[in-house]
Amino acid sequence: MDLSERHPDKKVLIVSHGALIGLSLKKLIPHFDTSEHLHNTSVTMLNKVELSWDCKLYNCITHLDTERCESN
């Protein structure tokens, strides 16, 4: 049983190395292009739509934008 079956209608956070994320994407969404290098601390979001998976957000690093950060 996979995580989506154990936690139906719930959000699940998985923290991992880029290599495992890339391999998981290839397994869940074979047609998805994972050739772009995954940045450290990037965010990738997947949604399960009925019996298939959709990548809602891939390799996002906007949270690292230092111009948005306030310095004290």
PDB file with SEQRES, HELIX, SHEET and CRYST1 records, atoms N, CA, C and O in Angstrom:
SEQRES   1 A   72  MET ASP LEU SER GLU ARG HIS PRO ASP LYS LYS VAL LEU          
SEQRES   2 A   72  ILE VAL SER HIS GLY ALA LEU ILE GLY LEU SER LEU LYS          
SEQRES   3 A   72  LYS LEU ILE PRO HIS PHE ASP THR SER GLU HIS LEU HIS          
SEQRES   4 A   72  ASN THR SER VAL THR MET LEU ASN LYS VAL GLU LEU SER          
SEQRES   5 A   72  TRP ASP CYS LYS LEU TYR ASN CYS ILE THR HIS LEU ASP          
SEQRES   6 A   72  THR GLU ARG CYS GLU SER ASN                                  
HELIX    1 AA1 LEU A    3  ARG A    6  1                                   4    
HELIX    2 AA2 GLY A   18  LEU A   28  1                                  11    
HELIX    3 AA3 THR A   62  LEU A   64  5                                   3    
HELIX    4 AA4 THR A   66  ARG A   68  5                                   3    
SHEET    1 AA1 2 VAL A  43  VAL A  49  0                                        
SHEET    2 AA1 2 SER A  52  CYS A  60 -1                                        
CRYST1    1.000    1.000    1.000  90.00  90.00  90.00 P 1           1          
ATOM      1  N   MET A   1       0.855  -1.178   0.000  1.00  0.00           N  
ATOM      2  CA  MET A   1       0.000   0.000   0.000  1.00  0.00           C  
ATOM      3  C   MET A   1       0.900   1.240   0.000  1.00  0.00           C  
ATOM      4  O   MET A   1       1.834   1.331   0.796  1.00  0.00           O  
ATOM      5  N   ASP A   2       0.618   2.186  -0.888  1.00  0.00           N  
ATOM      6  CA  ASP A   2       1.452   3.380  -0.940  1.00  0.00           C  
ATOM      7  C   ASP A   2       0.925   4.469  -0.005  1.00  0.00           C  
ATOM      8  O   ASP A   2      -0.167   4.352   0.551  1.00  0.00           O  
ATOM      9  N   LEU A   3       1.710   5.517   0.157  1.00  0.00           N  
ATOM     10  CA  LEU A   3       1.349   6.594   1.086  1.00  0.00           C  
ATOM     11  C   LEU A   3       0.008   7.234   0.754  1.00  0.00           C  
ATOM     12  O   LEU A   3      -0.757   7.567   1.660  1.00  0.00           O  
ATOM     13  N   SER A   4      -0.284   7.408  -0.517  1.00  0.00           N  
ATOM     14  CA  SER A   4      -1.549   8.043  -0.893  1.00  0.00           C  
ATOM     15  C   SER A   4      -2.748   7.184  -0.503  1.00  0.00           C  
ATOM     16  O   SER A   4      -3.825   7.713  -0.229  1.00  0.00           O  
ATOM     17  N   GLU A   5      -2.574   5.878  -0.477  1.00  0.00           N  
ATOM     18  CA  GLU A   5      -3.658   4.985  -0.050  1.00  0.00           C  
ATOM     19  C   GLU A   5      -3.793   4.970   1.472  1.00  0.00           C  
ATOM     20  O   GLU A   5      -4.899   4.848   1.999  1.00  0.00           O  
ATOM     21  N   ARG A   6      -2.683   5.091   2.165  1.00  0.00           N  
ATOM     22  CA  ARG A   6      -2.730   5.100   3.634  1.00  0.00           C  
ATOM     23  C   ARG A   6      -3.241   6.416   4.197  1.00  0.00           C  
ATOM     24  O   ARG A   6      -3.732   6.470   5.325  1.00  0.00           O  
ATOM     25  N   HIS A   7      -3.122   7.492   3.397  1.00  0.00           N  
ATOM     26  CA  HIS A   7      -3.538   8.822   3.848  1.00  0.00           C  
ATOM     27  C   HIS A   7      -4.423   9.477   2.787  1.00  0.00           C  
ATOM     28  O   HIS A   7      -4.058  10.508   2.223  1.00  0.00           O  
ATOM     29  N   PRO A   8      -5.590   8.878   2.516  1.00  0.00           N  
ATOM     30  CA  PRO A   8      -6.449   9.437   1.468  1.00  0.00           C  
ATOM     31  C   PRO A   8      -6.912  10.849   1.815  1.00  0.00           C  
ATOM     32  O   PRO A   8      -7.233  11.143   2.967  1.00  0.00           O  
ATOM     33  N   ASP A   9      -6.944  11.709   0.816  1.00  0.00           N  
ATOM     34  CA  ASP A   9      -7.399  13.099   0.978  1.00  0.00           C  
ATOM     35  C   ASP A   9      -6.567  13.892   1.978  1.00  0.00           C  
ATOM     36  O   ASP A   9      -7.059  14.850   2.575  1.00  0.00           O  
ATOM     37  N   LYS A  10      -5.327  13.503   2.162  1.00  0.00           N  
ATOM     38  CA  LYS A  10      -4.416  14.214   3.074  1.00  0.00           C  
ATOM     39  C   LYS A  10      -3.205  14.704   2.291  1.00  0.00           C  
ATOM     40  O   LYS A  10      -2.866  14.162   1.239  1.00  0.00           O  
ATOM     41  N   LYS A  11      -2.563  15.731   2.818  1.00  0.00           N  
ATOM     42  CA  LYS A  11      -1.299  16.202   2.264  1.00  0.00           C  
ATOM     43  C   LYS A  11      -0.178  15.468   2.984  1.00  0.00           C  
ATOM     44  O   LYS A  11      -0.215  15.302   4.203  1.00  0.00           O  
ATOM     45  N   VAL A  12       0.815  15.030   2.224  1.00  0.00           N  
ATOM     46  CA  VAL A  12       1.953  14.291   2.784  1.00  0.00           C  
ATOM     47  C   VAL A  12       3.228  15.007   2.355  1.00  0.00           C  
ATOM     48  O   VAL A  12       3.417  15.301   1.175  1.00  0.00           O  
ATOM     49  N   LEU A  13       4.098  15.283   3.318  1.00  0.00           N  
ATOM     50  CA  LEU A  13       5.380  15.911   3.029  1.00  0.00           C  
ATOM     51  C   LEU A  13       6.463  14.838   3.050  1.00  0.00           C  
ATOM     52  O   LEU A  13       6.579  14.069   4.004  1.00  0.00           O  
ATOM     53  N   ILE A  14       7.244  14.803   1.992  1.00  0.00           N  
ATOM     54  CA  ILE A  14       8.369  13.874   1.914  1.00  0.00           C  
ATOM     55  C   ILE A  14       9.614  14.705   1.634  1.00  0.00           C  
ATOM     56  O   ILE A  14       9.646  15.486   0.683  1.00  0.00           O  
ATOM     57  N   VAL A  15      10.625  14.538   2.456  1.00  0.00           N  
ATOM     58  CA  VAL A  15      11.889  15.244   2.285  1.00  0.00           C  
ATOM     59  C   VAL A  15      12.906  14.221   1.818  1.00  0.00           C  
ATOM     60  O   VAL A  15      13.057  13.161   2.426  1.00  0.00           O  
ATOM     61  N   SER A  16      13.608  14.544   0.729  1.00  0.00           N  
ATOM     62  CA  SER A  16      14.511  13.560   0.146  1.00  0.00           C  
ATOM     63  C   SER A  16      15.621  14.234  -0.639  1.00  0.00           C  
ATOM     64  O   SER A  16      15.593  15.439  -0.889  1.00  0.00           O  
ATOM     65  N   HIS A  17      16.597  13.426  -1.021  1.00  0.00           N  
ATOM     66  CA  HIS A  17      17.650  13.868  -1.928  1.00  0.00           C  
ATOM     67  C   HIS A  17      17.099  13.927  -3.346  1.00  0.00           C  
ATOM     68  O   HIS A  17      16.146  13.222  -3.680  1.00  0.00           O  
ATOM     69  N   GLY A  18      17.694  14.761  -4.167  1.00  0.00           N  
ATOM     70  CA  GLY A  18      17.242  14.954  -5.539  1.00  0.00           C  
ATOM     71  C   GLY A  18      17.220  13.684  -6.369  1.00  0.00           C  
ATOM     72  O   GLY A  18      16.341  13.515  -7.215  1.00  0.00           O  
ATOM     73  N   ALA A  19      18.168  12.793  -6.144  1.00  0.00           N  
ATOM     74  CA  ALA A  19      18.222  11.556  -6.929  1.00  0.00           C  
ATOM     75  C   ALA A  19      16.960  10.719  -6.713  1.00  0.00           C  
ATOM     76  O   ALA A  19      16.396  10.193  -7.673  1.00  0.00           O  
ATOM     77  N   LEU A  20      16.521  10.594  -5.482  1.00  0.00           N  
ATOM     78  CA  LEU A  20      15.313   9.821  -5.196  1.00  0.00           C  
ATOM     79  C   LEU A  20      14.074  10.526  -5.738  1.00  0.00           C  
ATOM     80  O   LEU A  20      13.150   9.870  -6.219  1.00  0.00           O  
ATOM     81  N   ILE A  21      14.048  11.847  -5.667  1.00  0.00           N  
ATOM     82  CA  ILE A  21      12.921  12.598  -6.226  1.00  0.00           C  
ATOM     83  C   ILE A  21      12.848  12.356  -7.736  1.00  0.00           C  
ATOM     84  O   ILE A  21      11.771  12.090  -8.268  1.00  0.00           O  
ATOM     85  N   GLY A  22      13.977  12.446  -8.420  1.00  0.00           N  
ATOM     86  CA  GLY A  22      14.007  12.214  -9.861  1.00  0.00           C  
ATOM     87  C   GLY A  22      13.554  10.814 -10.233  1.00  0.00           C  
ATOM     88  O   GLY A  22      12.777  10.644 -11.172  1.00  0.00           O  
ATOM     89  N   LEU A  23      14.031   9.807  -9.507  1.00  0.00           N  
ATOM     90  CA  LEU A  23      13.628   8.422  -9.774  1.00  0.00           C  
ATOM     91  C   LEU A  23      12.147   8.215  -9.496  1.00  0.00           C  
ATOM     92  O   LEU A  23      11.464   7.512 -10.240  1.00  0.00           O  
ATOM     93  N   SER A  24      11.651   8.824  -8.429  1.00  0.00           N  
ATOM     94  CA  SER A  24      10.232   8.700  -8.091  1.00  0.00           C  
ATOM     95  C   SER A  24       9.361   9.334  -9.167  1.00  0.00           C  
ATOM     96  O   SER A  24       8.333   8.774  -9.549  1.00  0.00           O  
ATOM     97  N   LEU A  25       9.770  10.506  -9.658  1.00  0.00           N  
ATOM     98  CA  LEU A  25       9.010  11.158 -10.724  1.00  0.00           C  
ATOM     99  C   LEU A  25       8.973  10.296 -11.984  1.00  0.00           C  
ATOM    100  O   LEU A  25       7.934  10.197 -12.638  1.00  0.00           O  
ATOM    101  N   LYS A  26      10.096   9.676 -12.327  1.00  0.00           N  
ATOM    102  CA  LYS A  26      10.147   8.818 -13.518  1.00  0.00           C  
ATOM    103  C   LYS A  26       9.205   7.624 -13.369  1.00  0.00           C  
ATOM    104  O   LYS A  26       8.609   7.170 -14.346  1.00  0.00           O  
ATOM    105  N   LYS A  27       9.077   7.126 -12.156  1.00  0.00           N  
ATOM    106  CA  LYS A  27       8.189   5.988 -11.899  1.00  0.00           C  
ATOM    107  C   LYS A  27       6.719   6.419 -11.911  1.00  0.00           C  
ATOM    108  O   LYS A  27       5.876   5.749 -12.507  1.00  0.00           O  
ATOM    109  N   LEU A  28       6.418   7.544 -11.247  1.00  0.00           N  
ATOM    110  CA  LEU A  28       5.030   7.986 -11.117  1.00  0.00           C  
ATOM    111  C   LEU A  28       4.501   8.681 -12.369  1.00  0.00           C  
ATOM    112  O   LEU A  28       3.328   8.535 -12.713  1.00  0.00           O  
ATOM    113  N   ILE A  29       5.372   9.443 -13.059  1.00  0.00           N  
ATOM    114  CA  ILE A  29       4.964  10.192 -14.256  1.00  0.00           C  
ATOM    115  C   ILE A  29       6.024   9.953 -15.337  1.00  0.00           C  
ATOM    116  O   ILE A  29       6.874  10.813 -15.566  1.00  0.00           O  
ATOM    117  N   PRO A  30       5.982   8.798 -16.000  1.00  0.00           N  
ATOM    118  CA  PRO A  30       7.041   8.429 -16.955  1.00  0.00           C  
ATOM    119  C   PRO A  30       7.297   9.455 -18.060  1.00  0.00           C  
ATOM    120  O   PRO A  30       8.435   9.581 -18.512  1.00  0.00           O  
ATOM    121  N   HIS A  31       6.295  10.179 -18.502  1.00  0.00           N  
ATOM    122  CA  HIS A  31       6.459  11.146 -19.594  1.00  0.00           C  
ATOM    123  C   HIS A  31       7.002  12.492 -19.111  1.00  0.00           C  
ATOM    124  O   HIS A  31       7.293  13.359 -19.936  1.00  0.00           O  
ATOM    125  N   PHE A  32       7.144  12.689 -17.809  1.00  0.00           N  
ATOM    126  CA  PHE A  32       7.595  13.977 -17.264  1.00  0.00           C  
ATOM    127  C   PHE A  32       9.100  14.137 -17.493  1.00  0.00           C  
ATOM    128  O   PHE A  32       9.869  13.207 -17.248  1.00  0.00           O  
ATOM    129  N   ASP A  33       9.517  15.308 -17.958  1.00  0.00           N  
ATOM    130  CA  ASP A  33      10.927  15.584 -18.241  1.00  0.00           C  
ATOM    131  C   ASP A  33      11.644  15.954 -16.943  1.00  0.00           C  
ATOM    132  O   ASP A  33      11.387  17.011 -16.368  1.00  0.00           O  
ATOM    133  N   THR A  34      12.539  15.087 -16.488  1.00  0.00           N  
ATOM    134  CA  THR A  34      13.304  15.327 -15.261  1.00  0.00           C  
ATOM    135  C   THR A  34      14.768  15.620 -15.572  1.00  0.00           C  
ATOM    136  O   THR A  34      15.636  15.416 -14.723  1.00  0.00           O  
ATOM    137  N   SER A  35      15.047  16.098 -16.782  1.00  0.00           N  
ATOM    138  CA  SER A  35      16.437  16.337 -17.169  1.00  0.00           C  
ATOM    139  C   SER A  35      17.038  17.573 -16.488  1.00  0.00           C  
ATOM    140  O   SER A  35      18.259  17.688 -16.384  1.00  0.00           O  
ATOM    141  N   GLU A  36      16.193  18.489 -16.029  1.00  0.00           N  
ATOM    142  CA  GLU A  36      16.682  19.684 -15.341  1.00  0.00           C  
ATOM    143  C   GLU A  36      17.264  19.300 -13.981  1.00  0.00           C  
ATOM    144  O   GLU A  36      16.641  18.560 -13.220  1.00  0.00           O  
ATOM    145  N   HIS A  37      18.450  19.801 -13.682  1.00  0.00           N  
ATOM    146  CA  HIS A  37      19.103  19.524 -12.406  1.00  0.00           C  
ATOM    147  C   HIS A  37      18.248  20.057 -11.256  1.00  0.00           C  
ATOM    148  O   HIS A  37      17.844  21.219 -11.270  1.00  0.00           O  
ATOM    149  N   LEU A  38      17.972  19.214 -10.267  1.00  0.00           N  
ATOM    150  CA  LEU A  38      17.198  19.654  -9.099  1.00  0.00           C  
ATOM    151  C   LEU A  38      18.089  20.478  -8.183  1.00  0.00           C  
ATOM    152  O   LEU A  38      19.169  20.033  -7.794  1.00  0.00           O  
ATOM    153  N   HIS A  39      17.643  21.666  -7.842  1.00  0.00           N  
ATOM    154  CA  HIS A  39      18.386  22.538  -6.938  1.00  0.00           C  
ATOM    155  C   HIS A  39      18.239  22.056  -5.496  1.00  0.00           C  
ATOM    156  O   HIS A  39      17.218  21.474  -5.130  1.00  0.00           O  
ATOM    157  N   ASN A  40      19.263  22.303  -4.683  1.00  0.00           N  
ATOM    158  CA  ASN A  40      19.156  22.007  -3.254  1.00  0.00           C  
ATOM    159  C   ASN A  40      18.012  22.813  -2.665  1.00  0.00           C  
ATOM    160  O   ASN A  40      17.831  23.980  -3.011  1.00  0.00           O  
ATOM    161  N   THR A  41      17.259  22.217  -1.800  1.00  0.00           N  
ATOM    162  CA  THR A  41      16.099  22.777  -1.085  1.00  0.00           C  
ATOM    163  C   THR A  41      14.961  23.199  -2.015  1.00  0.00           C  
ATOM    164  O   THR A  41      14.094  23.975  -1.612  1.00  0.00           O  
ATOM    165  N   SER A  42      14.954  22.699  -3.249  1.00  0.00           N  
ATOM    166  CA  SER A  42      13.843  23.021  -4.145  1.00  0.00           C  
ATOM    167  C   SER A  42      12.581  22.288  -3.691  1.00  0.00           C  
ATOM    168  O   SER A  42      12.643  21.312  -2.943  1.00  0.00           O  
ATOM    169  N   VAL A  43      11.443  22.779  -4.160  1.00  0.00           N  
ATOM    170  CA  VAL A  43      10.153  22.193  -3.814  1.00  0.00           C  
ATOM    171  C   VAL A  43       9.522  21.622  -5.078  1.00  0.00           C  
ATOM    172  O   VAL A  43       9.448  22.288  -6.111  1.00  0.00           O  
ATOM    173  N   THR A  44       9.071  20.384  -4.976  1.00  0.00           N  
ATOM    174  CA  THR A  44       8.340  19.718  -6.045  1.00  0.00           C  
ATOM    175  C   THR A  44       7.042  19.207  -5.445  1.00  0.00           C  
ATOM    176  O   THR A  44       7.053  18.548  -4.405  1.00  0.00           O  
ATOM    177  N   MET A  45       5.932  19.504  -6.089  1.00  0.00           N  
ATOM    178  CA  MET A  45       4.622  19.092  -5.571  1.00  0.00           C  
ATOM    179  C   MET A  45       3.917  18.198  -6.580  1.00  0.00           C  
ATOM    180  O   MET A  45       3.825  18.520  -7.765  1.00  0.00           O  
ATOM    181  N   LEU A  46       3.422  17.069  -6.087  1.00  0.00           N  
ATOM    182  CA  LEU A  46       2.661  16.142  -6.913  1.00  0.00           C  
ATOM    183  C   LEU A  46       1.234  16.055  -6.394  1.00  0.00           C  
ATOM    184  O   LEU A  46       0.991  16.157  -5.191  1.00  0.00           O  
ATOM    185  N   ASN A  47       0.302  15.867  -7.305  1.00  0.00           N  
ATOM    186  CA  ASN A  47      -1.095  15.641  -6.955  1.00  0.00           C  
ATOM    187  C   ASN A  47      -1.534  14.327  -7.560  1.00  0.00           C  
ATOM    188  O   ASN A  47      -1.225  14.023  -8.712  1.00  0.00           O  
ATOM    189  N   LYS A  48      -2.262  13.545  -6.767  1.00  0.00           N  
ATOM    190  CA  LYS A  48      -2.837  12.324  -7.305  1.00  0.00           C  
ATOM    191  C   LYS A  48      -4.223  12.670  -7.828  1.00  0.00           C  
ATOM    192  O   LYS A  48      -5.082  13.147  -7.086  1.00  0.00           O  
ATOM    193  N   VAL A  49      -4.425  12.422  -9.112  1.00  0.00           N  
ATOM    194  CA  VAL A  49      -5.694  12.691  -9.771  1.00  0.00           C  
ATOM    195  C   VAL A  49      -6.269  11.344 -10.188  1.00  0.00           C  
ATOM    196  O   VAL A  49      -5.827  10.739 -11.164  1.00  0.00           O  
ATOM    197  N   GLU A  50      -7.252  10.888  -9.439  1.00  0.00           N  
ATOM    198  CA  GLU A  50      -7.835   9.560  -9.609  1.00  0.00           C  
ATOM    199  C   GLU A  50      -6.733   8.515  -9.487  1.00  0.00           C  
ATOM    200  O   GLU A  50      -6.211   8.307  -8.391  1.00  0.00           O  
ATOM    201  N   LEU A  51      -6.365   7.853 -10.577  1.00  0.00           N  
ATOM    202  CA  LEU A  51      -5.351   6.796 -10.502  1.00  0.00           C  
ATOM    203  C   LEU A  51      -3.998   7.214 -11.046  1.00  0.00           C  
ATOM    204  O   LEU A  51      -3.078   6.397 -11.097  1.00  0.00           O  
ATOM    205  N   SER A  52      -3.855   8.480 -11.457  1.00  0.00           N  
ATOM    206  CA  SER A  52      -2.578   8.923 -12.006  1.00  0.00           C  
ATOM    207  C   SER A  52      -2.038  10.115 -11.208  1.00  0.00           C  
ATOM    208  O   SER A  52      -2.728  10.679 -10.360  1.00  0.00           O  
ATOM    209  N   TRP A  53      -0.797  10.477 -11.501  1.00  0.00           N  
ATOM    210  CA  TRP A  53      -0.124  11.565 -10.797  1.00  0.00           C  
ATOM    211  C   TRP A  53       0.108  12.733 -11.742  1.00  0.00           C  
ATOM    212  O   TRP A  53       0.289  12.555 -12.947  1.00  0.00           O  
ATOM    213  N   ASP A  54       0.098  13.939 -11.167  1.00  0.00           N  
ATOM    214  CA  ASP A  54       0.340  15.171 -11.912  1.00  0.00           C  
ATOM    215  C   ASP A  54       1.358  15.997 -11.130  1.00  0.00           C  
ATOM    216  O   ASP A  54       1.263  16.106  -9.908  1.00  0.00           O  
ATOM    217  N   CYS A  55       2.324  16.575 -11.827  1.00  0.00           N  
ATOM    218  CA  CYS A  55       3.324  17.415 -11.169  1.00  0.00           C  
ATOM    219  C   CYS A  55       2.836  18.861 -11.196  1.00  0.00           C  
ATOM    220  O   CYS A  55       2.828  19.511 -12.241  1.00  0.00           O  
ATOM    221  N   LYS A  56       2.433  19.345 -10.036  1.00  0.00           N  
ATOM    222  CA  LYS A  56       1.886  20.690  -9.901  1.00  0.00           C  
ATOM    223  C   LYS A  56       2.985  21.752  -9.873  1.00  0.00           C  
ATOM    224  O   LYS A  56       2.795  22.861 -10.372  1.00  0.00           O  
ATOM    225  N   LEU A  57       4.130  21.409  -9.291  1.00  0.00           N  
ATOM    226  CA  LEU A  57       5.248  22.343  -9.143  1.00  0.00           C  
ATOM    227  C   LEU A  57       6.527  21.522  -9.194  1.00  0.00           C  
ATOM    228  O   LEU A  57       6.612  20.474  -8.555  1.00  0.00           O  
ATOM    229  N   TYR A  58       7.533  21.987  -9.952  1.00  0.00           N  
ATOM    230  CA  TYR A  58       8.779  21.227 -10.097  1.00  0.00           C  
ATOM    231  C   TYR A  58       9.991  22.114  -9.876  1.00  0.00           C  
ATOM    232  O   TYR A  58      10.144  23.149 -10.524  1.00  0.00           O  
ATOM    233  N   ASN A  59      10.838  21.705  -8.968  1.00  0.00           N  
ATOM    234  CA  ASN A  59      12.150  22.322  -8.774  1.00  0.00           C  
ATOM    235  C   ASN A  59      12.055  23.821  -8.448  1.00  0.00           C  
ATOM    236  O   ASN A  59      12.889  24.605  -8.900  1.00  0.00           O  
ATOM    237  N   CYS A  60      11.064  24.209  -7.683  1.00  0.00           N  
ATOM    238  CA  CYS A  60      10.830  25.615  -7.366  1.00  0.00           C  
ATOM    239  C   CYS A  60      11.786  26.077  -6.263  1.00  0.00           C  
ATOM    240  O   CYS A  60      11.924  25.420  -5.231  1.00  0.00           O  
ATOM    241  N   ILE A  61      12.439  27.209  -6.496  1.00  0.00           N  
ATOM    242  CA  ILE A  61      13.369  27.759  -5.502  1.00  0.00           C  
ATOM    243  C   ILE A  61      13.044  29.214  -5.164  1.00  0.00           C  
ATOM    244  O   ILE A  61      13.906  29.938  -4.665  1.00  0.00           O  
ATOM    245  N   THR A  62      11.817  29.647  -5.429  1.00  0.00           N  
ATOM    246  CA  THR A  62      11.469  31.043  -5.157  1.00  0.00           C  
ATOM    247  C   THR A  62      11.577  31.375  -3.667  1.00  0.00           C  
ATOM    248  O   THR A  62      11.767  32.536  -3.304  1.00  0.00           O  
ATOM    249  N   HIS A  63      11.460  30.377  -2.816  1.00  0.00           N  
ATOM    250  CA  HIS A  63      11.598  30.624  -1.377  1.00  0.00           C  
ATOM    251  C   HIS A  63      13.027  31.001  -0.991  1.00  0.00           C  
ATOM    252  O   HIS A  63      13.271  31.425   0.138  1.00  0.00           O  
ATOM    253  N   LEU A  64      13.967  30.850  -1.913  1.00  0.00           N  
ATOM    254  CA  LEU A  64      15.367  31.206  -1.648  1.00  0.00           C  
ATOM    255  C   LEU A  64      15.706  32.615  -2.115  1.00  0.00           C  
ATOM    256  O   LEU A  64      16.854  33.045  -2.001  1.00  0.00           O  
ATOM    257  N   ASP A  65      14.731  33.331  -2.635  1.00  0.00           N  
ATOM    258  CA  ASP A  65      14.940  34.690  -3.126  1.00  0.00           C  
ATOM    259  C   ASP A  65      15.340  35.597  -1.977  1.00  0.00           C  
ATOM    260  O   ASP A  65      14.500  35.962  -1.154  1.00  0.00           O  
ATOM    261  N   THR A  66      16.622  35.966  -1.910  1.00  0.00           N  
ATOM    262  CA  THR A  66      17.140  36.753  -0.781  1.00  0.00           C  
ATOM    263  C   THR A  66      16.600  38.171  -0.752  1.00  0.00           C  
ATOM    264  O   THR A  66      16.637  38.820   0.293  1.00  0.00           O  
ATOM    265  N   GLU A  67      16.093  38.672  -1.889  1.00  0.00           N  
ATOM    266  CA  GLU A  67      15.537  40.011  -1.903  1.00  0.00           C  
ATOM    267  C   GLU A  67      14.230  40.097  -1.128  1.00  0.00           C  
ATOM    268  O   GLU A  67      13.826  41.178  -0.699  1.00  0.00           O  
ATOM    269  N   ARG A  68      13.574  38.964  -0.951  1.00  0.00           N  
ATOM    270  CA  ARG A  68      12.326  38.924  -0.197  1.00  0.00           C  
ATOM    271  C   ARG A  68      12.573  38.828   1.300  1.00  0.00           C  
ATOM    272  O   ARG A  68      11.666  39.081   2.093  1.00  0.00           O  
ATOM    273  N   CYS A  69      13.767  38.472   1.689  1.00  0.00           N  
ATOM    274  CA  CYS A  69      14.076  38.278   3.108  1.00  0.00           C  
ATOM    275  C   CYS A  69      14.360  39.614   3.783  1.00  0.00           C  
ATOM    276  O   CYS A  69      14.981  40.503   3.200  1.00  0.00           O  
ATOM    277  N   GLU A  70      13.902  39.736   5.005  1.00  0.00           N  
ATOM    278  CA  GLU A  70      14.208  40.941   5.791  1.00  0.00           C  
ATOM    279  C   GLU A  70      15.405  40.649   6.659  1.00  0.00           C  
ATOM    280  O   GLU A  70      15.507  39.567   7.238  1.00  0.00           O  
ATOM    281  N   SER A  71      16.313  41.600   6.758  1.00  0.00           N  
ATOM    282  CA  SER A  71      17.437  41.455   7.673  1.00  0.00           C  
ATOM    283  C   SER A  71      17.174  42.291   8.909  1.00  0.00           C  
ATOM    284  O   SER A  71      16.625  43.389   8.816  1.00  0.00           O  
ATOM    285  N   ASN A  72      17.554  41.790  10.041  1.00  0.00           N  
ATOM    286  CA  ASN A  72      17.328  42.507  11.307  1.00  0.00           C  
ATOM    287  C   ASN A  72      18.551  43.294  11.706  1.00  0.00           C  
ATOM    288  O   ASN A  72      18.547  43.959  12.742  1.00  0.00           O  
TER     289      ASN A  72                                                      
END                                                                             
